[in-house]
Amino acid sequence: MTEPVALEWISGDGWLVLAEPDDDPSGALRASALHKLGVNRGFAFLGLNETTGDAEMADMEDLGAPTGYLINVVTEDDDTIISNLRDVGLIMLDPSADPRRMLDALIGATSLAMRDAYLRGAVIYAEGLCASLFGACWRSAGGGLHEGLGWITDAQLLFGIGDQAALRAAARPTFETRPRTVALGVPSGSALALGPSGQIEVWGPRPISVTLGPGKISNPANRSN
């Protein structure tokens, strides 16, 4: 990262991998996520309908993932979702899904089951706007600011932004209403990977940018030396 900052996220034995793969035609980011996968663990793809996920699951399987299966988080009942996620090692969110609809579908039993799998060592992998849902807040394509899943405390994830000045400009409207926000810019071709015991990894050729809201800057513990 371009600026030292103490990130906080939910504890667990798994990895949370949030990627912007537009400049990653070789699939290196997805392959790196698979390297964190435990042996003989299943692969679940979370989608919003029955026609999605074939290309993504085939790509992951070509990279070495176990055979994946689709979970329709809109139509499946809670007990089925909980059962299907209980022993998986990799959970991937549909990168083409509308983030607002995906968030609505995740809240509740699916989010709890996903979190339980993560606590027991699963890799949670998301790309682009759906990856931004794991912050405390996220901004839609239309500019609206919304509550996120809150897996990363006080964070807003902005994908496709690597330049520090561009990140500050993009985060400024958020800082006006949420001054304690930590804005993270994940450029194309890069990923932020958060693991057990406070491990932070940045994958890809470009660093992740960080800028702090005024409420974070005013806290001496968050100042850079």
PyMOL CGO cylinders between C-alpha atoms (Angstrom):
from pymol import cmd
from pymol.cgo import CYLINDER

trace = [
    CYLINDER, 0.00, 0.00, 0.00, 1.13, 3.54, -0.60, 0.3, 1, 1, 1, 1, 1, 1,
    CYLINDER, 1.13, 3.54, -0.60, 0.39, 4.73, 2.94, 0.3, 1, 1, 1, 1, 1, 1,
    CYLINDER, 0.39, 4.73, 2.94, 0.70, 2.80, 6.23, 0.3, 1, 1, 1, 1, 1, 1,
    CYLINDER, 0.70, 2.80, 6.23, -2.64, 2.40, 7.99, 0.3, 1, 1, 1, 1, 1, 1,
    CYLINDER, -2.64, 2.40, 7.99, -4.02, -0.02, 10.55, 0.3, 1, 1, 1, 1, 1, 1,
    CYLINDER, -4.02, -0.02, 10.55, -6.84, -1.90, 8.81, 0.3, 1, 1, 1, 1, 1, 1,
    CYLINDER, -6.84, -1.90, 8.81, -9.32, -3.83, 10.90, 0.3, 1, 1, 1, 1, 1, 1,
    CYLINDER, -9.32, -3.83, 10.90, -11.45, -6.66, 9.56, 0.3, 1, 1, 1, 1, 1, 1,
    CYLINDER, -11.45, -6.66, 9.56, -13.36, -9.62, 10.93, 0.3, 1, 1, 1, 1, 1, 1,
    CYLINDER, -13.36, -9.62, 10.93, -11.17, -12.31, 12.41, 0.3, 1, 1, 1, 1, 1, 1,
    CYLINDER, -11.17, -12.31, 12.41, -11.12, -15.82, 11.04, 0.3, 1, 1, 1, 1, 1, 1,
    CYLINDER, -11.12, -15.82, 11.04, -8.94, -18.53, 9.54, 0.3, 1, 1, 1, 1, 1, 1,
    CYLINDER, -8.94, -18.53, 9.54, -9.92, -17.68, 5.96, 0.3, 1, 1, 1, 1, 1, 1,
    CYLINDER, -9.92, -17.68, 5.96, -8.94, -15.11, 3.37, 0.3, 1, 1, 1, 1, 1, 1,
    CYLINDER, -8.94, -15.11, 3.37, -10.97, -12.20, 2.04, 0.3, 1, 1, 1, 1, 1, 1,
    CYLINDER, -10.97, -12.20, 2.04, -9.77, -11.39, -1.49, 0.3, 1, 1, 1, 1, 1, 1,
    CYLINDER, -9.77, -11.39, -1.49, -11.14, -8.26, -3.19, 0.3, 1, 1, 1, 1, 1, 1,
    CYLINDER, -11.14, -8.26, -3.19, -9.98, -7.82, -6.76, 0.3, 1, 1, 1, 1, 1, 1,
    CYLINDER, -9.98, -7.82, -6.76, -10.18, -5.54, -9.78, 0.3, 1, 1, 1, 1, 1, 1,
    CYLINDER, -10.18, -5.54, -9.78, -9.23, -7.94, -12.59, 0.3, 1, 1, 1, 1, 1, 1,
    CYLINDER, -9.23, -7.94, -12.59, -9.80, -5.78, -15.70, 0.3, 1, 1, 1, 1, 1, 1,
    CYLINDER, -9.80, -5.78, -15.70, -6.07, -5.78, -16.56, 0.3, 1, 1, 1, 1, 1, 1,
    CYLINDER, -6.07, -5.78, -16.56, -5.57, -9.42, -15.57, 0.3, 1, 1, 1, 1, 1, 1,
    CYLINDER, -5.57, -9.42, -15.57, -6.36, -11.44, -18.72, 0.3, 1, 1, 1, 1, 1, 1,
    CYLINDER, -6.36, -11.44, -18.72, -4.22, -14.36, -17.57, 0.3, 1, 1, 1, 1, 1, 1,
    CYLINDER, -4.22, -14.36, -17.57, -6.34, -14.87, -14.46, 0.3, 1, 1, 1, 1, 1, 1,
    CYLINDER, -6.34, -14.87, -14.46, -3.38, -14.38, -12.12, 0.3, 1, 1, 1, 1, 1, 1,
    CYLINDER, -3.38, -14.38, -12.12, -5.53, -12.85, -9.36, 0.3, 1, 1, 1, 1, 1, 1,
    CYLINDER, -5.53, -12.85, -9.36, -7.99, -15.73, -9.41, 0.3, 1, 1, 1, 1, 1, 1,
    CYLINDER, -7.99, -15.73, -9.41, -5.10, -18.20, -9.46, 0.3, 1, 1, 1, 1, 1, 1,
    CYLINDER, -5.10, -18.20, -9.46, -3.55, -16.49, -6.43, 0.3, 1, 1, 1, 1, 1, 1,
    CYLINDER, -3.55, -16.49, -6.43, -6.84, -16.83, -4.56, 0.3, 1, 1, 1, 1, 1, 1,
    CYLINDER, -6.84, -16.83, -4.56, -6.86, -20.55, -5.33, 0.3, 1, 1, 1, 1, 1, 1,
    CYLINDER, -6.86, -20.55, -5.33, -3.41, -20.87, -3.77, 0.3, 1, 1, 1, 1, 1, 1,
    CYLINDER, -3.41, -20.87, -3.77, -5.04, -20.00, -0.43, 0.3, 1, 1, 1, 1, 1, 1,
    CYLINDER, -5.04, -20.00, -0.43, -7.59, -22.80, -0.83, 0.3, 1, 1, 1, 1, 1, 1,
    CYLINDER, -7.59, -22.80, -0.83, -7.35, -25.80, 1.48, 0.3, 1, 1, 1, 1, 1, 1,
    CYLINDER, -7.35, -25.80, 1.48, -7.16, -29.33, 0.12, 0.3, 1, 1, 1, 1, 1, 1,
    CYLINDER, -7.16, -29.33, 0.12, -10.43, -31.08, -0.76, 0.3, 1, 1, 1, 1, 1, 1,
    CYLINDER, -10.43, -31.08, -0.76, -12.63, -28.08, -0.09, 0.3, 1, 1, 1, 1, 1, 1,
    CYLINDER, -12.63, -28.08, -0.09, -15.63, -27.29, -2.29, 0.3, 1, 1, 1, 1, 1, 1,
    CYLINDER, -15.63, -27.29, -2.29, -16.27, -24.25, -4.50, 0.3, 1, 1, 1, 1, 1, 1,
    CYLINDER, -16.27, -24.25, -4.50, -19.56, -22.32, -4.35, 0.3, 1, 1, 1, 1, 1, 1,
    CYLINDER, -19.56, -22.32, -4.35, -20.54, -19.57, -6.79, 0.3, 1, 1, 1, 1, 1, 1,
    CYLINDER, -20.54, -19.57, -6.79, -23.15, -17.14, -5.46, 0.3, 1, 1, 1, 1, 1, 1,
    CYLINDER, -23.15, -17.14, -5.46, -25.42, -15.79, -8.18, 0.3, 1, 1, 1, 1, 1, 1,
    CYLINDER, -25.42, -15.79, -8.18, -28.77, -14.06, -8.53, 0.3, 1, 1, 1, 1, 1, 1,
    CYLINDER, -28.77, -14.06, -8.53, -30.28, -16.36, -11.18, 0.3, 1, 1, 1, 1, 1, 1,
    CYLINDER, -30.28, -16.36, -11.18, -29.87, -19.80, -12.71, 0.3, 1, 1, 1, 1, 1, 1,
    CYLINDER, -29.87, -19.80, -12.71, -28.20, -18.62, -15.92, 0.3, 1, 1, 1, 1, 1, 1,
    CYLINDER, -28.20, -18.62, -15.92, -25.11, -17.05, -14.40, 0.3, 1, 1, 1, 1, 1, 1,
    CYLINDER, -25.11, -17.05, -14.40, -21.70, -18.33, -13.40, 0.3, 1, 1, 1, 1, 1, 1,
    CYLINDER, -21.70, -18.33, -13.40, -20.86, -20.88, -16.10, 0.3, 1, 1, 1, 1, 1, 1,
    CYLINDER, -20.86, -20.88, -16.10, -17.96, -18.88, -17.56, 0.3, 1, 1, 1, 1, 1, 1,
    CYLINDER, -17.96, -18.88, -17.56, -16.54, -17.92, -14.16, 0.3, 1, 1, 1, 1, 1, 1,
    CYLINDER, -16.54, -17.92, -14.16, -16.77, -21.44, -12.76, 0.3, 1, 1, 1, 1, 1, 1,
    CYLINDER, -16.77, -21.44, -12.76, -15.16, -22.89, -15.89, 0.3, 1, 1, 1, 1, 1, 1,
    CYLINDER, -15.16, -22.89, -15.89, -12.35, -20.34, -15.63, 0.3, 1, 1, 1, 1, 1, 1,
    CYLINDER, -12.35, -20.34, -15.63, -11.74, -21.15, -11.96, 0.3, 1, 1, 1, 1, 1, 1,
    CYLINDER, -11.74, -21.15, -11.96, -11.78, -24.88, -12.70, 0.3, 1, 1, 1, 1, 1, 1,
    CYLINDER, -11.78, -24.88, -12.70, -9.25, -24.37, -15.52, 0.3, 1, 1, 1, 1, 1, 1,
    CYLINDER, -9.25, -24.37, -15.52, -7.04, -22.63, -12.95, 0.3, 1, 1, 1, 1, 1, 1,
    CYLINDER, -7.04, -22.63, -12.95, -7.27, -25.61, -10.61, 0.3, 1, 1, 1, 1, 1, 1,
    CYLINDER, -7.27, -25.61, -10.61, -10.39, -25.07, -8.51, 0.3, 1, 1, 1, 1, 1, 1,
    CYLINDER, -10.39, -25.07, -8.51, -12.58, -28.04, -7.62, 0.3, 1, 1, 1, 1, 1, 1,
    CYLINDER, -12.58, -28.04, -7.62, -15.79, -28.43, -9.60, 0.3, 1, 1, 1, 1, 1, 1,
    CYLINDER, -15.79, -28.43, -9.60, -18.01, -25.52, -8.67, 0.3, 1, 1, 1, 1, 1, 1,
    CYLINDER, -18.01, -25.52, -8.67, -21.72, -25.33, -8.10, 0.3, 1, 1, 1, 1, 1, 1,
    CYLINDER, -21.72, -25.33, -8.10, -24.12, -22.42, -8.35, 0.3, 1, 1, 1, 1, 1, 1,
    CYLINDER, -24.12, -22.42, -8.35, -26.12, -21.24, -5.36, 0.3, 1, 1, 1, 1, 1, 1,
    CYLINDER, -26.12, -21.24, -5.36, -28.99, -18.96, -6.34, 0.3, 1, 1, 1, 1, 1, 1,
    CYLINDER, -28.99, -18.96, -6.34, -29.06, -16.70, -3.30, 0.3, 1, 1, 1, 1, 1, 1,
    CYLINDER, -29.06, -16.70, -3.30, -32.39, -15.20, -4.38, 0.3, 1, 1, 1, 1, 1, 1,
    CYLINDER, -32.39, -15.20, -4.38, -34.49, -18.36, -4.67, 0.3, 1, 1, 1, 1, 1, 1,
    CYLINDER, -34.49, -18.36, -4.67, -32.78, -20.91, -2.40, 0.3, 1, 1, 1, 1, 1, 1,
    CYLINDER, -32.78, -20.91, -2.40, -34.15, -21.21, 1.12, 0.3, 1, 1, 1, 1, 1, 1,
    CYLINDER, -34.15, -21.21, 1.12, -31.97, -20.32, 4.10, 0.3, 1, 1, 1, 1, 1, 1,
    CYLINDER, -31.97, -20.32, 4.10, -31.45, -23.91, 5.28, 0.3, 1, 1, 1, 1, 1, 1,
    CYLINDER, -31.45, -23.91, 5.28, -30.22, -25.00, 1.84, 0.3, 1, 1, 1, 1, 1, 1,
    CYLINDER, -30.22, -25.00, 1.84, -27.81, -22.08, 1.58, 0.3, 1, 1, 1, 1, 1, 1,
    CYLINDER, -27.81, -22.08, 1.58, -26.43, -22.72, 5.07, 0.3, 1, 1, 1, 1, 1, 1,
    CYLINDER, -26.43, -22.72, 5.07, -25.99, -26.43, 4.30, 0.3, 1, 1, 1, 1, 1, 1,
    CYLINDER, -25.99, -26.43, 4.30, -24.30, -25.80, 0.95, 0.3, 1, 1, 1, 1, 1, 1,
    CYLINDER, -24.30, -25.80, 0.95, -21.83, -23.30, 2.39, 0.3, 1, 1, 1, 1, 1, 1,
    CYLINDER, -21.83, -23.30, 2.39, -20.98, -25.28, 5.52, 0.3, 1, 1, 1, 1, 1, 1,
    CYLINDER, -20.98, -25.28, 5.52, -17.92, -27.11, 4.18, 0.3, 1, 1, 1, 1, 1, 1,
    CYLINDER, -17.92, -27.11, 4.18, -16.82, -25.06, 1.18, 0.3, 1, 1, 1, 1, 1, 1,
    CYLINDER, -16.82, -25.06, 1.18, -13.29, -23.76, 0.80, 0.3, 1, 1, 1, 1, 1, 1,
    CYLINDER, -13.29, -23.76, 0.80, -13.97, -21.10, -1.83, 0.3, 1, 1, 1, 1, 1, 1,
    CYLINDER, -13.97, -21.10, -1.83, -16.94, -18.76, -2.20, 0.3, 1, 1, 1, 1, 1, 1,
    CYLINDER, -16.94, -18.76, -2.20, -17.05, -16.49, -5.24, 0.3, 1, 1, 1, 1, 1, 1,
    CYLINDER, -17.05, -16.49, -5.24, -19.60, -13.73, -5.80, 0.3, 1, 1, 1, 1, 1, 1,
    CYLINDER, -19.60, -13.73, -5.80, -20.95, -13.24, -9.31, 0.3, 1, 1, 1, 1, 1, 1,
    CYLINDER, -20.95, -13.24, -9.31, -18.86, -10.31, -10.64, 0.3, 1, 1, 1, 1, 1, 1,
    CYLINDER, -18.86, -10.31, -10.64, -21.59, -9.38, -13.14, 0.3, 1, 1, 1, 1, 1, 1,
    CYLINDER, -21.59, -9.38, -13.14, -24.34, -9.08, -10.52, 0.3, 1, 1, 1, 1, 1, 1,
    CYLINDER, -24.34, -9.08, -10.52, -25.98, -5.79, -9.65, 0.3, 1, 1, 1, 1, 1, 1,
    CYLINDER, -25.98, -5.79, -9.65, -24.32, -4.90, -6.32, 0.3, 1, 1, 1, 1, 1, 1,
    CYLINDER, -24.32, -4.90, -6.32, -27.51, -3.55, -4.73, 0.3, 1, 1, 1, 1, 1, 1,
    CYLINDER, -27.51, -3.55, -4.73, -29.39, -6.76, -5.53, 0.3, 1, 1, 1, 1, 1, 1,
    CYLINDER, -29.39, -6.76, -5.53, -26.44, -8.87, -4.42, 0.3, 1, 1, 1, 1, 1, 1,
    CYLINDER, -26.44, -8.87, -4.42, -26.24, -7.04, -1.10, 0.3, 1, 1, 1, 1, 1, 1,
    CYLINDER, -26.24, -7.04, -1.10, -29.97, -7.48, -0.52, 0.3, 1, 1, 1, 1, 1, 1,
    CYLINDER, -29.97, -7.48, -0.52, -29.64, -11.20, -1.24, 0.3, 1, 1, 1, 1, 1, 1,
    CYLINDER, -29.64, -11.20, -1.24, -26.62, -11.63, 1.03, 0.3, 1, 1, 1, 1, 1, 1,
    CYLINDER, -26.62, -11.63, 1.03, -28.01, -9.91, 4.11, 0.3, 1, 1, 1, 1, 1, 1,
    CYLINDER, -28.01, -9.91, 4.11, -29.30, -12.47, 6.58, 0.3, 1, 1, 1, 1, 1, 1,
    CYLINDER, -29.30, -12.47, 6.58, -28.67, -16.21, 6.44, 0.3, 1, 1, 1, 1, 1, 1,
    CYLINDER, -28.67, -16.21, 6.44, -26.34, -16.10, 3.42, 0.3, 1, 1, 1, 1, 1, 1,
    CYLINDER, -26.34, -16.10, 3.42, -24.05, -13.51, 4.99, 0.3, 1, 1, 1, 1, 1, 1,
    CYLINDER, -24.05, -13.51, 4.99, -23.94, -15.45, 8.25, 0.3, 1, 1, 1, 1, 1, 1,
    CYLINDER, -23.94, -15.45, 8.25, -23.20, -18.72, 6.45, 0.3, 1, 1, 1, 1, 1, 1,
    CYLINDER, -23.20, -18.72, 6.45, -20.51, -17.05, 4.36, 0.3, 1, 1, 1, 1, 1, 1,
    CYLINDER, -20.51, -17.05, 4.36, -18.96, -15.55, 7.47, 0.3, 1, 1, 1, 1, 1, 1,
    CYLINDER, -18.96, -15.55, 7.47, -19.03, -18.93, 9.24, 0.3, 1, 1, 1, 1, 1, 1,
    CYLINDER, -19.03, -18.93, 9.24, -17.23, -20.54, 6.29, 0.3, 1, 1, 1, 1, 1, 1,
    CYLINDER, -17.23, -20.54, 6.29, -14.64, -17.75, 6.39, 0.3, 1, 1, 1, 1, 1, 1,
    CYLINDER, -14.64, -17.75, 6.39, -14.13, -18.21, 10.12, 0.3, 1, 1, 1, 1, 1, 1,
    CYLINDER, -14.13, -18.21, 10.12, -13.33, -21.88, 9.45, 0.3, 1, 1, 1, 1, 1, 1,
    CYLINDER, -13.33, -21.88, 9.45, -10.83, -21.15, 6.69, 0.3, 1, 1, 1, 1, 1, 1,
    CYLINDER, -10.83, -21.15, 6.69, -12.72, -20.49, 3.46, 0.3, 1, 1, 1, 1, 1, 1,
    CYLINDER, -12.72, -20.49, 3.46, -11.52, -18.05, 0.82, 0.3, 1, 1, 1, 1, 1, 1,
    CYLINDER, -11.52, -18.05, 0.82, -14.10, -15.36, 0.00, 0.3, 1, 1, 1, 1, 1, 1,
    CYLINDER, -14.10, -15.36, 0.00, -13.40, -13.96, -3.47, 0.3, 1, 1, 1, 1, 1, 1,
    CYLINDER, -13.40, -13.96, -3.47, -15.15, -10.97, -5.04, 0.3, 1, 1, 1, 1, 1, 1,
    CYLINDER, -15.15, -10.97, -5.04, -14.43, -8.58, -7.89, 0.3, 1, 1, 1, 1, 1, 1,
    CYLINDER, -14.43, -8.58, -7.89, -15.29, -4.98, -8.71, 0.3, 1, 1, 1, 1, 1, 1,
    CYLINDER, -15.29, -4.98, -8.71, -18.48, -3.42, -7.38, 0.3, 1, 1, 1, 1, 1, 1,
    CYLINDER, -18.48, -3.42, -7.38, -19.54, -6.61, -5.60, 0.3, 1, 1, 1, 1, 1, 1,
    CYLINDER, -19.54, -6.61, -5.60, -16.17, -6.60, -3.82, 0.3, 1, 1, 1, 1, 1, 1,
    CYLINDER, -16.17, -6.60, -3.82, -16.89, -3.08, -2.58, 0.3, 1, 1, 1, 1, 1, 1,
    CYLINDER, -16.89, -3.08, -2.58, -19.81, -4.47, -0.56, 0.3, 1, 1, 1, 1, 1, 1,
    CYLINDER, -19.81, -4.47, -0.56, -17.41, -5.82, 2.08, 0.3, 1, 1, 1, 1, 1, 1,
    CYLINDER, -17.41, -5.82, 2.08, -16.51, -2.33, 3.28, 0.3, 1, 1, 1, 1, 1, 1,
    CYLINDER, -16.51, -2.33, 3.28, -18.45, -0.33, 5.84, 0.3, 1, 1, 1, 1, 1, 1,
    CYLINDER, -18.45, -0.33, 5.84, -19.95, 1.64, 2.96, 0.3, 1, 1, 1, 1, 1, 1,
    CYLINDER, -19.95, 1.64, 2.96, -19.95, 1.55, -0.83, 0.3, 1, 1, 1, 1, 1, 1,
    CYLINDER, -19.95, 1.55, -0.83, -20.90, 3.92, -3.60, 0.3, 1, 1, 1, 1, 1, 1,
    CYLINDER, -20.90, 3.92, -3.60, -23.11, 2.77, -6.45, 0.3, 1, 1, 1, 1, 1, 1,
    CYLINDER, -23.11, 2.77, -6.45, -22.52, 3.60, -10.11, 0.3, 1, 1, 1, 1, 1, 1,
    CYLINDER, -22.52, 3.60, -10.11, -25.20, 6.28, -9.75, 0.3, 1, 1, 1, 1, 1, 1,
    CYLINDER, -25.20, 6.28, -9.75, -23.28, 7.98, -6.95, 0.3, 1, 1, 1, 1, 1, 1,
    CYLINDER, -23.28, 7.98, -6.95, -25.40, 6.96, -3.96, 0.3, 1, 1, 1, 1, 1, 1,
    CYLINDER, -25.40, 6.96, -3.96, -23.63, 6.00, -0.73, 0.3, 1, 1, 1, 1, 1, 1,
    CYLINDER, -23.63, 6.00, -0.73, -24.90, 2.82, 0.93, 0.3, 1, 1, 1, 1, 1, 1,
    CYLINDER, -24.90, 2.82, 0.93, -24.16, 0.70, 3.99, 0.3, 1, 1, 1, 1, 1, 1,
    CYLINDER, -24.16, 0.70, 3.99, -21.95, -2.30, 3.27, 0.3, 1, 1, 1, 1, 1, 1,
    CYLINDER, -21.95, -2.30, 3.27, -21.49, -5.66, 4.95, 0.3, 1, 1, 1, 1, 1, 1,
    CYLINDER, -21.49, -5.66, 4.95, -18.92, -4.12, 7.30, 0.3, 1, 1, 1, 1, 1, 1,
    CYLINDER, -18.92, -4.12, 7.30, -16.31, -6.88, 7.13, 0.3, 1, 1, 1, 1, 1, 1,
    CYLINDER, -16.31, -6.88, 7.13, -13.59, -4.19, 6.94, 0.3, 1, 1, 1, 1, 1, 1,
    CYLINDER, -13.59, -4.19, 6.94, -14.09, -1.57, 9.65, 0.3, 1, 1, 1, 1, 1, 1,
    CYLINDER, -14.09, -1.57, 9.65, -14.66, 2.03, 8.48, 0.3, 1, 1, 1, 1, 1, 1,
    CYLINDER, -14.66, 2.03, 8.48, -13.50, 1.16, 4.95, 0.3, 1, 1, 1, 1, 1, 1,
    CYLINDER, -13.50, 1.16, 4.95, -14.71, 2.20, 1.53, 0.3, 1, 1, 1, 1, 1, 1,
    CYLINDER, -14.71, 2.20, 1.53, -13.25, 0.24, -1.38, 0.3, 1, 1, 1, 1, 1, 1,
    CYLINDER, -13.25, 0.24, -1.38, -12.95, 2.02, -4.72, 0.3, 1, 1, 1, 1, 1, 1,
    CYLINDER, -12.95, 2.02, -4.72, -12.02, -0.21, -7.64, 0.3, 1, 1, 1, 1, 1, 1,
    CYLINDER, -12.02, -0.21, -7.64, -10.25, 0.88, -10.79, 0.3, 1, 1, 1, 1, 1, 1,
    CYLINDER, -10.25, 0.88, -10.79, -8.57, 3.78, -8.95, 0.3, 1, 1, 1, 1, 1, 1,
    CYLINDER, -8.57, 3.78, -8.95, -4.84, 3.65, -8.27, 0.3, 1, 1, 1, 1, 1, 1,
    CYLINDER, -4.84, 3.65, -8.27, -3.78, 7.28, -8.40, 0.3, 1, 1, 1, 1, 1, 1,
    CYLINDER, -3.78, 7.28, -8.40, -3.62, 8.95, -4.99, 0.3, 1, 1, 1, 1, 1, 1,
    CYLINDER, -3.62, 8.95, -4.99, -5.09, 12.25, -6.17, 0.3, 1, 1, 1, 1, 1, 1,
    CYLINDER, -5.09, 12.25, -6.17, -7.93, 10.48, -7.96, 0.3, 1, 1, 1, 1, 1, 1,
    CYLINDER, -7.93, 10.48, -7.96, -8.66, 8.46, -4.83, 0.3, 1, 1, 1, 1, 1, 1,
    CYLINDER, -8.66, 8.46, -4.83, -8.86, 11.58, -2.66, 0.3, 1, 1, 1, 1, 1, 1,
    CYLINDER, -8.86, 11.58, -2.66, -11.25, 13.18, -5.13, 0.3, 1, 1, 1, 1, 1, 1,
    CYLINDER, -11.25, 13.18, -5.13, -13.43, 10.07, -5.32, 0.3, 1, 1, 1, 1, 1, 1,
    CYLINDER, -13.43, 10.07, -5.32, -13.54, 9.67, -1.54, 0.3, 1, 1, 1, 1, 1, 1,
    CYLINDER, -13.54, 9.67, -1.54, -14.20, 13.33, -0.71, 0.3, 1, 1, 1, 1, 1, 1,
    CYLINDER, -14.20, 13.33, -0.71, -18.03, 13.05, -0.84, 0.3, 1, 1, 1, 1, 1, 1,
    CYLINDER, -18.03, 13.05, -0.84, -17.86, 10.07, 1.52, 0.3, 1, 1, 1, 1, 1, 1,
    CYLINDER, -17.86, 10.07, 1.52, -15.63, 11.93, 3.98, 0.3, 1, 1, 1, 1, 1, 1,
    CYLINDER, -15.63, 11.93, 3.98, -18.22, 14.70, 4.22, 0.3, 1, 1, 1, 1, 1, 1,
    CYLINDER, -18.22, 14.70, 4.22, -20.74, 12.37, 5.85, 0.3, 1, 1, 1, 1, 1, 1,
    CYLINDER, -20.74, 12.37, 5.85, -18.44, 9.62, 7.18, 0.3, 1, 1, 1, 1, 1, 1,
    CYLINDER, -18.44, 9.62, 7.18, -15.25, 11.39, 8.29, 0.3, 1, 1, 1, 1, 1, 1,
    CYLINDER, -15.25, 11.39, 8.29, -13.74, 8.28, 9.90, 0.3, 1, 1, 1, 1, 1, 1,
    CYLINDER, -13.74, 8.28, 9.90, -13.64, 6.41, 6.62, 0.3, 1, 1, 1, 1, 1, 1,
    CYLINDER, -13.64, 6.41, 6.62, -10.49, 4.76, 5.28, 0.3, 1, 1, 1, 1, 1, 1,
    CYLINDER, -10.49, 4.76, 5.28, -10.68, 4.87, 1.47, 0.3, 1, 1, 1, 1, 1, 1,
    CYLINDER, -10.68, 4.87, 1.47, -8.81, 2.13, -0.38, 0.3, 1, 1, 1, 1, 1, 1,
    CYLINDER, -8.81, 2.13, -0.38, -8.16, 2.46, -4.11, 0.3, 1, 1, 1, 1, 1, 1,
    CYLINDER, -8.16, 2.46, -4.11, -7.66, -0.89, -5.84, 0.3, 1, 1, 1, 1, 1, 1,
    CYLINDER, -7.66, -0.89, -5.84, -6.30, -0.33, -9.37, 0.3, 1, 1, 1, 1, 1, 1,
    CYLINDER, -6.30, -0.33, -9.37, -7.05, -2.53, -12.36, 0.3, 1, 1, 1, 1, 1, 1,
    CYLINDER, -7.05, -2.53, -12.36, -5.09, -5.76, -12.25, 0.3, 1, 1, 1, 1, 1, 1,
    CYLINDER, -5.09, -5.76, -12.25, -4.63, -5.72, -8.46, 0.3, 1, 1, 1, 1, 1, 1,
    CYLINDER, -4.63, -5.72, -8.46, -6.25, -7.27, -5.41, 0.3, 1, 1, 1, 1, 1, 1,
    CYLINDER, -6.25, -7.27, -5.41, -6.33, -6.75, -1.66, 0.3, 1, 1, 1, 1, 1, 1,
    CYLINDER, -6.33, -6.75, -1.66, -6.04, -10.02, 0.26, 0.3, 1, 1, 1, 1, 1, 1,
    CYLINDER, -6.04, -10.02, 0.26, -6.74, -10.06, 4.01, 0.3, 1, 1, 1, 1, 1, 1,
    CYLINDER, -6.74, -10.06, 4.01, -5.83, -13.20, 5.90, 0.3, 1, 1, 1, 1, 1, 1,
    CYLINDER, -5.83, -13.20, 5.90, -5.56, -14.73, 9.37, 0.3, 1, 1, 1, 1, 1, 1,
    CYLINDER, -5.56, -14.73, 9.37, -3.61, -13.05, 12.16, 0.3, 1, 1, 1, 1, 1, 1,
    CYLINDER, -3.61, -13.05, 12.16, -3.60, -9.66, 10.47, 0.3, 1, 1, 1, 1, 1, 1,
    CYLINDER, -3.60, -9.66, 10.47, -1.94, -10.74, 7.22, 0.3, 1, 1, 1, 1, 1, 1,
    CYLINDER, -1.94, -10.74, 7.22, -2.29, -8.18, 4.41, 0.3, 1, 1, 1, 1, 1, 1,
    CYLINDER, -2.29, -8.18, 4.41, -1.18, -8.95, 0.87, 0.3, 1, 1, 1, 1, 1, 1,
    CYLINDER, -1.18, -8.95, 0.87, -1.40, -6.85, -2.28, 0.3, 1, 1, 1, 1, 1, 1,
    CYLINDER, -1.40, -6.85, -2.28, -1.45, -8.82, -5.52, 0.3, 1, 1, 1, 1, 1, 1,
    CYLINDER, -1.45, -8.82, -5.52, -0.76, -7.47, -8.98, 0.3, 1, 1, 1, 1, 1, 1,
    CYLINDER, -0.76, -7.47, -8.98, 1.68, -4.96, -10.49, 0.3, 1, 1, 1, 1, 1, 1,
    CYLINDER, 1.68, -4.96, -10.49, 0.11, -1.80, -9.06, 0.3, 1, 1, 1, 1, 1, 1,
    CYLINDER, 0.11, -1.80, -9.06, -0.02, -0.78, -5.38, 0.3, 1, 1, 1, 1, 1, 1,
    CYLINDER, -0.02, -0.78, -5.38, -3.22, -0.06, -3.51, 0.3, 1, 1, 1, 1, 1, 1,
    CYLINDER, -3.22, -0.06, -3.51, -3.71, 3.58, -2.57, 0.3, 1, 1, 1, 1, 1, 1,
    CYLINDER, -3.71, 3.58, -2.57, -4.99, 4.68, 0.84, 0.3, 1, 1, 1, 1, 1, 1,
    CYLINDER, -4.99, 4.68, 0.84, -6.41, 7.99, 1.98, 0.3, 1, 1, 1, 1, 1, 1,
    CYLINDER, -6.41, 7.99, 1.98, -7.89, 8.82, 5.38, 0.3, 1, 1, 1, 1, 1, 1,
    CYLINDER, -7.89, 8.82, 5.38, -10.94, 10.85, 6.23, 0.3, 1, 1, 1, 1, 1, 1,
    CYLINDER, -10.94, 10.85, 6.23, -10.48, 13.82, 8.58, 0.3, 1, 1, 1, 1, 1, 1,
    CYLINDER, -10.48, 13.82, 8.58, -11.83, 11.82, 11.50, 0.3, 1, 1, 1, 1, 1, 1,
    CYLINDER, -11.83, 11.82, 11.50, -9.06, 9.25, 11.03, 0.3, 1, 1, 1, 1, 1, 1,
    CYLINDER, -9.06, 9.25, 11.03, -6.32, 11.81, 10.44, 0.3, 1, 1, 1, 1, 1, 1,
    CYLINDER, -6.32, 11.81, 10.44, -7.17, 13.58, 13.70, 0.3, 1, 1, 1, 1, 1, 1,
    CYLINDER, -7.17, 13.58, 13.70, -6.48, 10.35, 15.61, 0.3, 1, 1, 1, 1, 1, 1,
    CYLINDER, -6.48, 10.35, 15.61, -2.72, 10.23, 16.38, 0.3, 1, 1, 1, 1, 1, 1,
    CYLINDER, -2.72, 10.23, 16.38, -2.75, 6.42, 16.15, 0.3, 1, 1, 1, 1, 1, 1,
    CYLINDER, -2.75, 6.42, 16.15, -3.63, 6.69, 12.46, 0.3, 1, 1, 1, 1, 1, 1,
    CYLINDER, -3.63, 6.69, 12.46, -0.97, 9.21, 11.46, 0.3, 1, 1, 1, 1, 1, 1,
    CYLINDER, -0.97, 9.21, 11.46, 1.88, 8.16, 9.22, 0.3, 1, 1, 1, 1, 1, 1,
    CYLINDER, 1.88, 8.16, 9.22, 5.42, 8.79, 10.44, 0.3, 1, 1, 1, 1, 1, 1,
]
cmd.load_cgo(trace, "trace")
